[in-house]
Amino acid sequence: MIKNNTKNTVIAKKYVYCRTVLSKFRGLMFRKKTDKALIFIFSQEKIISIHMLFVFFPIDVLWLDKNKKVVQIKEHFNPFTLCKAKKAAKYLIELPVNTIKSSRTEIADTINFK
């Protein structure tokens, strides 16, 4: 489970880790809508820019620092668009659309997942 510890809300009950280069590259490309979150783990904090090429539905995205604190949010990230991160992050979480709003997640909230 992915949980917002600051707000004590559940962000996602189901999730999949993307640790390999191939799984990070593929992400949600060519998939149907999903109820699972994707957690991307990087070896160190860095600027993580993402694209929605060949993703056919909008999603929400969280960027987390090494302490799993939210440093950037992108709600309703539309298909076939790009987003350049403004802050360095170690984790990136792709979520079903409207998850950020329903969980009341904001910048500086602390997120928990195992």
N, CA, C and O of each residue as an XYZ file, in Angstrom:
456
protein
N       0.837     -1.178      0.000
C       0.000      0.000      0.000
C       0.885      1.246      0.000
O       1.910      1.298      0.678
N       0.470      2.235     -0.766
C       1.147      3.537     -0.761
C       0.267      4.467      0.075
O      -0.927      4.616     -0.182
N       0.878      5.079      1.069
C       0.117      5.895      2.014
C       0.739      7.286      2.153
O       1.961      7.437      2.141
N      -0.112      8.286      2.284
C       0.315      9.635      2.611
C       0.324      9.714      4.136
O      -0.729      9.821      4.764
N       1.519      9.662      4.728
C       1.630      9.694      6.191
C       1.209     11.036      6.777
O       0.674     11.092      7.884
N       1.447     12.107      6.045
C       1.104     13.439      6.532
C      -0.402     13.598      6.693
O      -0.872     14.137      7.695
N      -1.150     13.133      5.711
C      -2.607     13.283      5.722
C      -3.321     12.028      6.225
O      -4.537     12.036      6.417
N      -2.563     10.955      6.436
C      -3.120      9.672      6.856
C      -4.185      9.176      5.866
O      -5.269      8.749      6.266
N      -3.855      9.240      4.566
C      -4.756      8.771      3.517
C      -4.051      7.721      2.664
O      -2.827      7.728      2.537
N      -4.833      6.829      2.087
C      -4.298      5.811      1.181
C      -4.233      6.406     -0.218
O      -5.216      6.947     -0.725
N      -3.067      6.298     -0.830
C      -2.885      6.786     -2.196
C      -3.173      5.668     -3.189
O      -3.861      5.886     -4.187
N      -2.653      4.473     -2.923
C      -2.901      3.328     -3.806
C      -2.789      2.037     -3.012
O      -1.883      1.875     -2.195
N      -3.710      1.128     -3.258
C      -3.656     -0.174     -2.598
C      -2.780     -1.142     -3.381
O      -2.126     -2.004     -2.794
N      -2.766     -1.004     -4.709
C      -1.970     -1.890     -5.565
C      -0.899     -1.074     -6.278
O      -1.155      0.032     -6.754
N       0.308     -1.641     -6.343
C       1.373     -0.958     -7.068
C       2.402     -1.956     -7.575
O       2.476     -3.098     -7.122
N       3.193     -1.484     -8.529
C       4.246     -2.283     -9.137
C       5.515     -1.440     -9.128
O       5.469     -0.245     -9.421
N       6.641     -2.052     -8.793
C       7.930     -1.360     -8.850
C       8.494     -1.405    -10.266
O       8.396     -2.424    -10.949
N       9.078     -0.304    -10.696
C       9.808     -0.232    -11.962
C      11.257      0.074    -11.602
O      11.619      1.223    -11.346
N      12.079     -0.974    -11.588
C      13.478     -0.806    -11.187
C      14.448     -0.919    -12.358
O      15.508     -0.293    -12.350
N      14.091     -1.710    -13.362
C      15.003     -1.936    -14.479
C      14.864     -0.830    -15.515
O      13.861     -0.116    -15.548
N      15.867     -0.698    -16.349
C      15.833      0.307    -17.409
C      14.635      0.058    -18.325
O      13.941      0.999    -18.709
N      14.393     -1.197    -18.672
C      13.284     -1.528    -19.564
C      11.928     -1.213    -18.932
O      11.061     -0.642    -19.595
N      11.731     -1.572    -17.671
C      10.445     -1.293    -17.020
C      10.230      0.216    -16.846
O       9.099      0.695    -16.932
N      11.303      0.957    -16.602
C      11.180      2.419    -16.491
C      10.852      3.040    -17.843
O      10.048      3.968    -17.928
N      11.476      2.525    -18.899
C      11.215      3.047    -20.236
C       9.771      2.768    -20.648
O       9.102      3.640    -21.201
N       9.297      1.565    -20.381
C       7.947      1.181    -20.809
C       6.866      1.878    -19.993
O       5.901      2.389    -20.562
N       7.010      1.909    -18.690
C       6.007      2.566    -17.848
C       4.608      2.115    -18.193
O       4.293      0.928    -18.109
N       3.764      3.057    -18.582
C       2.371      2.748    -18.939
C       2.125      2.744    -20.449
O       0.977      2.700    -20.891
N       3.194      2.791    -21.234
C       3.020      2.815    -22.687
C       2.290      1.564    -23.165
O       2.556      0.451    -22.711
N       1.364      1.780    -24.093
C       0.602      0.721    -24.758
C      -0.272     -0.097    -23.805
O      -0.670     -1.211    -24.146
N      -0.569      0.422    -22.647
C      -1.431     -0.291    -21.694
C      -2.823      0.306    -21.698
O      -3.041      1.441    -22.122
N      -3.756     -0.495    -21.213
C      -5.108      0.007    -20.991
C      -5.098      0.705    -19.642
O      -4.129      0.596    -18.891
N      -6.156      1.413    -19.335
C      -6.226      2.065    -18.025
C      -5.926      1.051    -16.934
O      -6.251     -0.130    -17.059
N      -5.316      1.515    -15.886
C      -4.928      0.626    -14.805
C      -5.330      1.207    -13.463
O      -5.422      2.424    -13.302
N      -5.569      0.331    -12.503
C      -5.858      0.787    -11.146
C      -4.624      0.652    -10.265
O      -4.682      0.931     -9.067
N      -3.503      0.225    -10.854
C      -2.247      0.080    -10.113
C      -1.384      1.320    -10.286
O      -1.393      1.964    -11.335
N      -0.649      1.635     -9.248
C       0.352      2.698     -9.320
C       1.675      2.088     -9.766
O       1.924      0.903     -9.539
N       2.514      2.885    -10.393
C       3.871      2.462    -10.735
C       4.843      3.282     -9.912
O       4.754      4.510     -9.880
N       5.771      2.613     -9.246
C       6.805      3.297     -8.465
C       8.136      3.108     -9.173
O       8.617      1.986     -9.328
N       8.727      4.221     -9.602
C      10.027      4.208    -10.258
C      11.080      4.557     -9.209
O      10.968      5.571     -8.520
N      12.091      3.721     -9.096
C      13.152      3.932     -8.108
C      14.455      4.208     -8.845
O      14.849      3.456     -9.737
N      15.120      5.294     -8.463
C      16.385      5.667     -9.078
C      17.498      5.571     -8.035
O      17.237      5.660     -6.836
N      18.723      5.391     -8.488
C      19.847      5.167     -7.574
C      20.188      6.401     -6.748
O      20.721      6.289     -5.644
N      19.882      7.567     -7.281
C      20.162      8.813     -6.558
C      19.176      9.884     -6.991
O      18.478      9.730     -7.994
N      19.125     10.956     -6.238
C      18.251     12.067     -6.605
C      18.771     12.716     -7.880
O      19.970     12.947     -8.036
N      17.846     13.003     -8.788
C      18.190     13.680    -10.037
C      16.926     14.284    -10.622
O      15.821     13.999    -10.162
N      17.093     15.117    -11.636
C      15.945     15.687    -12.339
C      15.360     14.576    -13.203
O      16.040     14.038    -14.077
N      14.101     14.236    -12.957
C      13.440     13.150    -13.674
C      12.321     13.751    -14.522
O      11.268     14.126    -14.006
N      12.563     13.835    -15.813
C      11.540     14.301    -16.742
C      10.848     13.088    -17.341
O      11.471     12.047    -17.549
N       9.561     13.226    -17.616
C       8.815     12.082    -18.132
C       7.976     12.481    -19.341
O       7.722     13.660    -19.587
N       7.556     11.468    -20.084
C       6.708     11.685    -21.259
C       5.488     10.780    -21.185
O       5.465      9.793    -20.449
N       4.496     11.133    -21.950
C       3.275     10.333    -22.039
C       3.072      9.830    -23.465
O       1.938      9.669    -23.917
N       4.174      9.583    -24.168
C       4.079      9.066    -25.525
C       3.543      7.637    -25.468
O       4.037      6.806    -24.705
N       2.543      7.370    -26.273
C       1.905      6.051    -26.355
C       1.222      5.622    -25.053
O       1.010      4.434    -24.810
N       0.884      6.602    -24.230
C       0.010      6.364    -23.078
C      -1.301      7.048    -23.456
O      -1.310      8.232    -23.793
N      -2.396      6.315    -23.401
C      -3.642      6.778    -23.990
C      -4.668      7.290    -22.983
O      -5.840      7.454    -23.322
N      -4.243      7.540    -21.764
C      -5.148      8.033    -20.727
C      -4.374      8.940    -19.789
O      -3.167      8.756    -19.630
N      -5.026      9.923    -19.155
C      -4.327     10.823    -18.233
C      -3.990     10.119    -16.919
O      -4.657      9.164    -16.520
N      -2.945     10.608    -16.257
C      -2.521     10.077    -14.960
C      -2.128     11.231    -14.043
O      -2.022     12.377    -14.481
N      -1.914     10.920    -12.779
C      -1.324     11.843    -11.809
C       0.080     11.350    -11.511
O       0.346     10.150    -11.575
N       0.989     12.279    -11.182
C       2.386     11.910    -10.927
C       2.909     12.638     -9.689
O       2.647     13.823     -9.486
N       3.656     11.893     -8.865
C       4.352     12.460     -7.702
C       5.847     12.245     -7.860
O       6.280     11.162     -8.254
N       6.642     13.271     -7.553
C       8.090     13.152     -7.466
C       8.455     13.239     -5.987
O       8.029     14.163     -5.295
N       9.243     12.278     -5.502
C       9.631     12.238     -4.095
C      11.142     12.312     -3.951
O      11.874     11.757     -4.770
N      11.615     12.998     -2.907
C      13.054     13.041     -2.641
C      13.496     11.762     -1.939
O      12.700     10.838     -1.775
N      14.753     11.704     -1.526
C      15.293     10.488     -0.902
C      14.608     10.144      0.415
O      14.671      8.999      0.863
N      13.951     11.126      1.043
C      13.217     10.897      2.288
C      11.739     10.617      2.044
O      10.943     10.571      2.983
N      11.378     10.431      0.773
C       9.997     10.164      0.342
C       9.060     11.337      0.645
O       7.879     11.150      0.938
N       9.608     12.529      0.567
C       8.819     13.748      0.727
C       8.479     14.265     -0.676
O       9.345     14.309     -1.550
N       7.230     14.650     -0.885
C       6.777     15.122     -2.197
C       7.463     16.446     -2.534
O       7.380     17.411     -1.774
N       8.145     16.478     -3.689
C       8.825     17.700     -4.123
C       8.161     18.319     -5.355
O       8.375     19.493     -5.656
N       7.347     17.518     -6.070
C       6.638     18.039     -7.237
C       5.415     17.170     -7.502
O       5.406     15.971     -7.223
N       4.386     17.806     -8.047
C       3.119     17.133     -8.361
C       2.695     17.522     -9.769
O       2.848     18.670    -10.186
N       2.165     16.558    -10.485
C       1.543     16.833    -11.792
C       0.211     16.093    -11.820
O       0.170     14.864    -11.866
N      -0.869     16.855    -11.791
C      -2.201     16.259    -11.844
C      -2.704     16.267    -13.280
O      -2.402     17.172    -14.057
N      -3.467     15.250    -13.610
C      -4.099     15.131    -14.923
C      -3.076     15.327    -16.053
O      -3.255     16.165    -16.936
N      -2.023     14.545    -15.999
C      -0.959     14.560    -17.011
C      -1.517     13.886    -18.265
O      -1.773     12.682    -18.269
N      -1.702     14.665    -19.318
C      -2.404     14.206    -20.510
C      -1.543     13.360    -21.450
O      -0.323     13.520    -21.498
N      -2.190     12.458    -22.197
C      -1.480     11.637    -23.186
C      -0.713     12.493    -24.190
O      -1.115     13.605    -24.531
N       0.398     11.938    -24.647
C       1.246     12.529    -25.691
C       1.761     13.916    -25.329
O       1.856     14.794    -26.187
N       2.096     14.111    -24.042
C       2.716     15.354    -23.583
C       3.991     15.031    -22.810
O       4.271     13.871    -22.507
N       4.752     16.067    -22.498
C       6.019     15.928    -21.767
C       5.966     16.775    -20.501
O       5.220     17.751    -20.427
N       6.764     16.394    -19.506
C       6.856     17.181    -18.276
C       8.299     17.154    -17.781
O       8.837     16.093    -17.467
N       8.909     18.316    -17.717
C      10.271     18.421    -17.200
C      10.200     18.749    -15.710
O       9.573     19.729    -15.307
N      10.839     17.930    -14.914
C      10.848     18.148    -13.465
C      11.619     19.420    -13.127
O      12.560     19.804    -13.822
N      11.200     20.053    -12.054
C      11.870     21.268    -11.587
C      12.781     20.995    -10.404
O      13.691     21.774    -10.120
N      12.535     19.883     -9.710
C      13.314     19.526     -8.518
C      13.841     18.103     -8.676
O      13.257     17.279     -9.380
N      14.944     17.840     -8.013
C      15.519     16.496     -8.036
C      14.672     15.548     -7.203
O      14.108     15.932     -6.178
N      14.591     14.301     -7.660
C      13.815     13.281     -6.959
C      14.516     11.933     -7.067
O      15.295     11.702     -7.991
N      14.236     11.060     -6.131
C      14.748      9.691     -6.163
C      13.647      8.704     -6.550
O      13.927      7.626     -7.073
N      12.388      9.083     -6.288
C      11.246      8.234     -6.593
C      10.246      9.010     -7.439
O      10.081     10.220     -7.281
N       9.590      8.298     -8.331
C       8.522      8.867     -9.136
C       7.361      7.888     -9.038
O       7.552      6.684     -9.204
N       6.169      8.386     -8.772
C       4.997      7.513     -8.667
C       3.949      7.966     -9.679
O       3.481      9.104     -9.638
N       3.587      7.057    -10.587
C       2.516      7.306    -11.546
C       1.238      6.682    -10.989
O       1.220      5.518    -10.589
N       0.183      7.474    -10.971
C      -1.069      7.089    -10.308
C      -2.266      7.256    -11.233
O      -2.213      8.038    -12.182
N      -3.343      6.529    -10.966
C      -4.575      6.796    -11.713
C      -4.985      8.263    -11.539
O      -4.762      8.864    -10.488
N      -5.578      8.813    -12.573
C      -5.983     10.218    -12.557
C      -6.926     10.485    -11.381
O      -7.747      9.636    -11.033
N      -6.808     11.650    -10.782
C      -7.593     12.140     -9.631
C      -7.176     11.543     -8.287
O      -7.812     11.825     -7.271
N      -6.134     10.734     -8.262
C      -5.660     10.163     -7.004
C      -5.088     11.240     -6.086
O      -5.321     11.214     -4.878
N      -4.350     12.173     -6.646
C      -3.735     13.229     -5.831
C      -4.830     14.055     -5.140
O      -4.731     14.362     -3.952
N      -5.853     14.402     -5.884
C      -6.950     15.187     -5.313
C      -7.692     14.397     -4.233
O      -7.969     14.923     -3.155
N      -8.014     13.135     -4.525
C      -8.793     12.344     -3.564
C      -8.005     12.014     -2.289
O      -8.594     11.833     -1.223
N      -6.674     11.935     -2.402
C      -5.846     11.660     -1.211
C      -5.381     12.940     -0.522
O      -4.744     12.891      0.530
N      -5.703     14.085     -1.122
C      -5.333     15.396     -0.581
C      -3.814     15.573     -0.476
O      -3.332     16.293      0.398
N      -3.074     14.928     -1.350
C      -1.611     14.995     -1.316
C      -1.120     16.348     -1.818
O      -1.604     16.874     -2.820
N      -0.133     16.904     -1.086
C       0.435     18.211     -1.418
C       1.959     18.156     -1.321
O       2.530     17.204     -0.788
N       2.596     19.192     -1.845
C       4.042     19.331     -1.731
C       4.419     19.267     -0.249
O       3.726     19.835      0.595
N       5.506     18.583      0.064
C       6.077     18.417      1.406
C       5.420     17.309      2.225
O       5.879     17.012      3.328
N       4.356     16.691      1.712
C       3.789     15.531      2.414
C       4.782     14.380      2.341
O       5.550     14.275      1.384
N       4.768     13.522      3.346
C       5.629     12.343      3.381
C       4.821     11.115      2.978
O       3.730     10.866      3.491
N       5.388     10.358      2.044
C       4.720      9.177      1.486
C       5.414      7.922      2.000
O       6.631      7.909      2.187
N       4.637      6.874      2.226
C       5.196      5.613      2.724
C       4.833      4.467      1.795
O       3.674      4.316      1.409
N       5.816      3.667      1.438
C       5.620      2.406      0.721
C       6.812      1.544      1.052
O       7.866      2.056      1.428
N       6.659      0.229      0.917
C       7.747     -0.682      1.251
C       8.390     -1.246      0.036
O       9.329     -2.035      0.144
